[in-house]
């Protein structure tokens, strides 16, 4: 009857509505699940993944936003990676050692030069305490000064080992992204060769001063003797004049040797010094004659 037909129509309408609802739900759920999978790949570091286009306007806009965010993150990571590699390359190529230390005196970074100077592995040094890693008390105290100071500090110290190493050290504040101080940077410059050259230079100046004083004293002494009356004796004049001339030549040679040594500091290994063979006996006789009186 009529009631049966109405019941059948109602059932068909309910089934149709349920089917349409299920279809609509699935048409929305599947793109959402795809977006969720894409977002999960982004979170896992796969920024090359892309959200597929959707016929639903809102989901399409969300997918485009995710893709744009992935592009921006990928570009930012590439820039940061490039800058980090540049910094690492600069630090690795530096002749000076560089230490980065946080406020708790833990190592944030060590370049290759600092590793060689301190005898540590840069890769294993990160996160370790300065007190555990560095056994030099003077350097430990300098690091404490650098961490306490509000500006740069400088100093000199020596690393003792098979051969002592003279260091010139500089410390500066290490600032974080918010310009807040997070530690200190310490730069270690090996000045051992420079210090040795300075010692050699001081010794050379002292020796040269002594060597120059001898002929000058001799020339002055014999000249004063002649002025005081010895000029009346022709034999004495000839002898004294010969001595004065010899001492003047000696003085000239000393000045020439000093100029040669000065030029030698600026010669390259290829240029080198020109060496000549010479007889030793005349040099020894001249040295004996100069002190014979």
C-alpha positions in Angstrom: 0.0 0.0 0.0 0.9 3.6 0.2 2.6 3.3 3.6 4.9 0.6 2.2 5.9 2.7 -0.7 6.5 5.7 1.6 8.7 3.5 3.8 10.6 2.2 0.8 11.1 5.8 -0.5 12.3 6.9 2.9 14.8 4.0 3.2 16.1 4.7 -0.3 16.4 8.4 0.6 18.3 7.5 3.8 20.6 5.1 1.9 21.3 7.7 -0.8 22.0 10.4 1.8 24.4 8.0 3.7 26.2 7.2 0.4 26.5 10.9 -0.5 27.7 11.7 3.0 30.2 8.8 2.8 31.4 9.9 -0.6 31.8 13.5 0.6 33.6 12.4 3.7 36.0 10.3 1.8 36.6 13.0 -0.8 37.7 15.3 2.1 39.4 12.7 4.2 41.7 11.3 1.5 43.3 14.8 0.6 43.6 15.5 4.3 45.4 12.2 4.8 47.7 13.1 1.9 48.4 16.5 3.4 49.1 14.8 6.7 51.6 12.4 5.0 53.3 15.3 3.2 53.6 17.3 6.5 55.1 14.2 8.2 57.7 14.0 5.4 58.5 17.6 5.9 58.9 17.0 9.7 61.3 14.1 8.8 63.5 16.4 6.8 62.3 15.6 3.3 61.7 19.1 2.1 61.6 17.9 -1.5 58.1 16.3 -1.0 55.1 18.3 -2.3 51.4 18.3 -1.5 49.3 17.2 -4.4 46.7 19.7 -5.8 43.2 19.3 -4.6 39.8 20.1 -6.1 38.7 21.4 -2.7 39.6 25.1 -2.6 40.5 25.2 1.1 42.6 22.1 0.9 44.3 23.4 -2.3 45.2 26.6 -0.4 46.5 24.6 2.5 48.6 22.5 0.2 50.1 25.5 -1.5 51.0 27.0 1.9 52.7 23.8 2.9 54.7 23.7 -0.4 55.7 27.3 -0.1 56.8 26.8 3.5 58.9 23.8 2.4 60.5 25.9 -0.3 61.4 28.7 2.2 62.7 26.2 4.7 64.8 24.4 2.1 66.3 27.7 0.9 67.0 28.9 4.5 68.7 25.6 5.3 70.8 25.8 2.2 71.9 29.3 3.1 72.6 28.3 6.7 74.5 25.2 5.6 76.6 27.2 3.1 77.4 29.9 5.7 78.4 27.2 8.2 80.6 25.5 5.7 82.3 28.8 4.9 82.9 29.5 8.6 84.3 26.0 9.0 86.6 26.4 6.0 87.8 29.7 7.3 88.5 28.3 10.8 90.2 25.2 9.4 92.5 27.3 7.2 93.5 29.7 9.9 97.0 29.5 11.3 95.8 30.7 14.6 94.0 28.4 17.0 90.4 29.3 17.9 88.5 28.1 21.0 84.8 28.8 21.6 83.7 28.4 25.3 80.3 28.8 27.0 79.7 30.3 30.4 80.1 27.0 32.1 83.6 26.6 30.6 82.4 23.9 28.2 84.0 23.7 24.7 81.7 24.8 22.0 84.2 24.4 19.2 87.9 24.0 18.4 89.5 24.5 15.0 92.3 22.4 13.6 95.1 24.8 14.6 94.0 24.9 18.2 93.7 21.1 18.2 97.3 20.8 17.1 98.6 23.4 19.7 96.7 21.8 22.6 97.0 18.2 21.5 93.3 17.5 21.3 90.9 16.1 18.7 88.5 18.9 17.7 85.7 16.4 17.0 85.9 14.9 20.5 86.4 18.2 22.3 82.9 19.6 21.9 80.9 19.6 25.1 83.9 18.8 27.3 85.0 20.9 30.2 88.0 23.2 29.8 89.4 21.9 33.1 89.3 18.3 31.7 90.7 19.1 28.3 93.3 21.8 28.8 96.1 21.0 31.3 97.8 24.4 31.2 97.0 26.4 34.3 98.0 29.7 32.7 95.6 29.1 29.8 92.8 28.0 32.2 93.2 31.3 34.1 93.2 33.3 30.9 90.0 31.6 29.8 88.4 32.5 33.2 89.5 36.2 32.6 88.0 36.2 29.1 84.7 34.8 30.5 84.6 37.4 33.2 85.7 40.4 31.2 83.2 42.7 29.4 85.7 43.5 26.7 88.6 41.8 25.0 91.7 40.6 27.0 95.2 39.8 25.8 98.2 38.0 27.2 101.2 35.9 26.6 101.8 32.3 27.9 103.9 29.2 27.2 102.7 25.7 26.5 105.2 23.2 27.9 105.9 20.0 26.0 108.8 18.3 24.1 109.5 21.9 22.9 108.0 25.0 24.6 105.5 26.9 22.5 105.1 30.7 23.1 101.6 31.9 22.5 100.0 35.3 22.2 96.3 34.9 23.3 93.3 37.1 22.8 89.9 36.7 24.3 86.6 38.3 23.2 83.0 37.9 24.3 80.9 35.4 22.3 77.3 36.7 21.7 74.2 34.7 20.8 71.5 35.5 18.3 69.8 37.8 20.8 73.1 39.7 21.4 73.3 38.2 24.9 76.7 36.9 26.0 76.9 33.1 25.9 80.6 32.7 26.4 84.0 33.7 25.0 86.2 33.2 21.9 89.9 32.7 22.6 92.4 33.0 19.7 95.9 31.4 20.1 98.7 32.7 18.0 102.0 30.7 17.9 104.7 33.3 18.2 107.6 30.9 19.1 109.6 31.7 16.0 109.0 35.4 16.5 110.2 35.2 20.1 113.3 33.3 19.0 114.1 35.9 16.3 113.7 38.6 18.9 116.1 36.9 21.2 118.6 36.4 18.4 118.2 40.0 17.4 118.9 41.2 20.9 121.9 39.0 21.1 123.1 40.2 17.8 122.7 43.8 18.7 124.7 43.2 22.0 127.5 41.4 20.1 127.6 44.0 17.3 127.8 46.8 19.8 130.8 45.1 21.5 132.4 44.4 18.2 132.0 48.0 17.0 133.4 49.3 20.2 136.8 47.6 19.8 137.9 49.2 16.5 136.4 52.6 17.5 138.4 52.5 20.8 141.5 51.5 18.9 141.2 54.2 16.3 140.5 56.9 19.0 143.4 55.7 21.2 146.0 55.8 18.4 144.7 59.1 17.0 144.9 60.7 20.5 148.5 59.3 20.9 149.5 60.9 17.6 147.8 64.2 18.7 149.7 64.2 22.0 153.1 64.2 20.3 153.8 60.9 18.7 153.6 62.6 15.3 157.2 63.7 15.7 158.3 60.1 15.4 158.0 59.0 11.7 158.2 55.3 12.5 155.4 55.7 15.1 153.3 57.7 12.7 153.6 55.0 10.0 152.8 52.2 12.5 149.9 54.0 14.2 148.5 55.1 10.8 148.7 51.5 9.7 146.8 50.4 12.8 144.2 53.1 12.4 143.7 52.1 8.7 143.4 48.4 9.6 140.8 49.2 12.3 138.9 51.4 10.0 138.8 48.6 7.4 137.7 46.2 10.2 134.9 48.7 11.1 133.9 48.9 7.5 133.7 45.1 7.3 131.5 45.0 10.5 129.1 47.5 9.1 129.0 45.5 5.8 128.3 42.3 7.7 125.5 44.0 9.6 123.9 45.1 6.4 124.3 41.6 4.9 122.5 40.1 7.9 119.8 42.7 7.7 119.2 41.8 4.0 119.3 38.1 4.8 116.1 38.4 6.8 114.3 39.4 3.7 115.8 36.9 1.3 113.6 34.0 0.0 114.8 30.4 0.2 115.4 30.5 -3.5 117.6 33.5 -3.4 119.6 32.4 -0.4 123.1 33.8 0.5 126.1 33.7 -1.7 128.8 31.7 0.1 132.5 31.8 -0.8 135.6 29.8 0.3 138.3 31.8 2.1 141.5 31.2 3.8 141.2 31.1 7.6 144.8 31.8 8.6 144.8 35.5 7.5 141.7 36.1 9.5 143.2 34.5 12.6 146.4 36.5 12.2 144.5 39.7 11.8 142.4 38.9 14.9 145.6 38.2 16.9 147.3 41.3 15.6 144.4 43.5 16.7 144.7 42.4 20.3 148.5 41.9 20.4 149.2 45.2 22.2 
